[in-house]
Amino acid sequence: MKKIFFHVSIILFCINSFVSAGETLKVFAPPSIWAQKQGETLTGPIIDLVEDIFVEFNVKVTTKVLPWARAIEQMKSGELDMIPVIFYTDERSRFMEFTIPYVEVPTAVFVPPGKSFPFYGFEDLKGRRGLMMQGDSISPEFEAVESKLNISKVTKYEQIFNMLDNNRADYAVAAKYGFLIHAKKLGYEHKIELLPKPIASRGLHFAFSKKSSFKKYLPAINKKIKQFKADGSMEKMVKKAIQMAVGK
């Protein structure tokens, strides 16, 4: 009897070990400053962050490169577990569970050096010549007043830098991190100035499919995010992302 019990125990141990070892989190992130495409997988600061968090849970992380629309559909079906670079919307909350935001992504106002002006709200942009990238979505509040502003839309960041440098515009509205990265890449880093107050700000979240078993880790992940914010790890991640994006 003892011998039978011993063999059964070994079998159960092996089964449990296999299940635990086989637990794999399927992650998608669109290529960006936070995650870069490497073959058919993703790498970068945000992927490192996800792996650092889940290694404590003995969970393996695998990444997938997918079109955005397909990733959203797979989050609905539960085929995909997680998107770690995503903004919250009410629509997405119907089939996703969100962590607290780990990084605030500000949309900022940029001006030529020495030509800053007091900026406290949209009213301060009226009467000035503005620029923004075509297709950029700032915020519902900005869209409500956009028609009252003198804003030209361009298709390349270089156009913005040239127009600011040649006094053909007074300011530009753009996502802070992406704009700074393009400025560094194109050699305009010292030809722009950032106004202190952002025009809008949105938080980046981790989002889990509501059908994923990994959503059980949400409380622990939120705790980790608070810890990383407090000890400066998140700020370091942002700096690393910018450095990697400009190849330094």
C-alpha positions, -999 to 999 in steps of 0.1 A, spaced: 0 0 0 28 23 9 45 16 -24 13 24 -43 9 56 -24 45 65 -31 40 61 -68 7 80 -68 24 109 -49 52 110 -75 28 111 -104 8 139 -87 39 159 -80 50 156 -116 16 167 -129 15 197 -106 51 206 -115 43 204 -152 12 226 -148 31 252 -128 60 252 -152 37 255 -182 19 286 -170 26 312 -197 13 348 -199 6 358 -236 14 395 -240 10 419 -269 23 454 -271 23 476 -302 58 486 -313 66 520 -297 92 536 -275 81 512 -248 84 480 -268 103 473 -300 98 445 -325 125 419 -326 117 393 -352 83 378 -341 87 389 -305 90 421 -285 117 436 -264 122 469 -245 117 485 -211 80 477 -208 86 440 -216 114 440 -190 90 455 -165 63 428 -172 89 400 -169 103 415 -136 69 415 -121 58 380 -132 91 362 -124 80 365 -87 48 345 -96 69 319 -115 51 328 -147 68 328 -181 61 357 -204 58 353 -242 52 382 -265 33 383 -298 35 407 -327 -1 413 -339 -21 440 -357 -38 462 -331 -73 452 -342 -66 415 -340 -50 420 -305 -82 436 -293 -103 408 -307 -80 382 -290 -84 401 -257 -122 398 -261 -120 361 -267 -93 354 -240 -68 341 -265 -45 369 -255 -39 375 -218 -25 410 -216 -17 443 -233 8 462 -212 7 495 -231 -28 508 -233 -51 537 -224 -83 531 -204 -116 536 -222 -151 527 -211 -155 506 -241 -124 486 -234 -134 481 -198 -163 459 -209 -138 431 -217 -106 442 -200 -95 446 -164 -70 475 -159 -43 481 -134 -37 515 -119 -17 537 -144 21 531 -142 31 561 -163 14 594 -172 19 603 -208 15 640 -211 7 660 -243 28 691 -240 31 725 -256 65 732 -272 79 766 -283 111 779 -298 138 787 -271 132 820 -253 97 824 -267 77 808 -240 44 823 -229 21 819 -199 0 788 -205 -28 777 -181 -54 765 -205 -67 765 -241 -76 802 -239 -38 810 -238 -34 794 -273 -59 817 -290 -44 842 -313 -12 822 -317 0 801 -346 0 764 -336 11 731 -351 2 695 -345 7 661 -362 -21 650 -385 -41 622 -368 -30 631 -333 -58 627 -307 -52 651 -278 -83 649 -256 -121 654 -259 -117 689 -243 -91 699 -268 -112 687 -297 -141 708 -284 -120 740 -288 -97 730 -317 -119 748 -343 -113 781 -324 -76 778 -326 -52 786 -355 -36 752 -358 -20 737 -389 -16 700 -392 15 684 -407 26 649 -416 62 650 -404 79 660 -371 106 677 -391 81 701 -405 72 712 -370 108 717 -360 116 737 -392 85 759 -388 92 766 -352 128 773 -360 119 797 -388 93 816 -368 64 803 -389 46 791 -358 45 800 -322 39 766 -306 34 729 -313 11 705 -294 25 669 -293 29 638 -271 58 647 -248 80 616 -251 76 610 -288 82 646 -296 114 647 -275 127 615 -291 122 629 -327 138 662 -316 169 643 -305 170 621 -336 168 651 -359 191 674 -340 165 698 -327 169 690 -290 182 724 -282 159 743 -305 127 736 -286 114 745 -251 88 727 -231 61 747 -214 56 734 -178 19 727 -178 7 698 -200 -22 704 -223 -36 669 -215 -23 637 -197 -33 601 -200 -22 571 -179 -7 540 -195 -20 507 -179 -16 470 -180 -49 455 -192 -59 418 -188 -86 400 -207 -116 394 -184 -113 358 -196 -77 354 -186 -68 335 -154 -39 360 -149 -62 388 -139 -60 373 -104 -26 390 -101 -41 425 -104 -39 434 -67 -3 422 -65 6 441 -97 -9 473 -84 11 470 -53 43 465 -74 34 496 -96 31 518 -65 64 505 -52 82 511 -85 67 546 -87 79 554 -51 114 541 -56 120 558 -89 120 526 -111 93 540 -133 111 572 -139 142 552 -149 121 531 -173 110 563 -191 145 575 -194 157 542 -206 129 540 -232 139 575 -246 176 565 -247 169 533 -265 146 551 -290 173 575 -300 200 548 -301 221 561 -272 
